[in-house]
Amino acid sequence: MPTFDEILANFEFIDDWEERYRYIIELGKLMPALPEEAHSDANKVQGCASQVWLETHVERAEGAPVLNLRGDSDAHIVRGLVALLIALYSGREAGEILETDAAEIFDTLGLSEHLTPQRSNGVRAMVQRIQHDAKIALEEAA
């Protein structure tokens, strides 16, 4: 799975939006499979038209909580968007996650204007879920 910086660099080389969609779908295919037991109601993201699951594991790195994420979706393009968000947020400290504006990054990539309103709402729901998990991790660390 490429890093988020590698994904950004690859996006710069792809001008055609059909090709960008194919790249996002490919990111989803590269993402490790989520174990069947993780496809639970507790991991299901509410507010997505497709089924989306996000699993969060919190680790402590010198006292600061670090979130490690895994995810899945039943739709190819959405699975790719999950992979994009995991590349952006996973392995980062909770405070850093809360300071990272995914909407701004998606605007920079041009994704906001090329996603359907339903998919944009789903991405927002995924980001809210990740940030909620980060807030809880910070509260528990305090």
Secondary structure, DSSP 4 states (H G I P E B T S, - for coil): ---HHHHHHHHHH---HHHHHHHHHHHHHHSPPPPGGGSSTTTBPTT-SS-EEEEEEEEEETTEEEEEEEEEESSHHHHHHHHHHHHHHTTEEHHHHHH--HHHHHHHHTHHHHS-HHHHHHHHHHHHHHHHHHHHHHHHH-
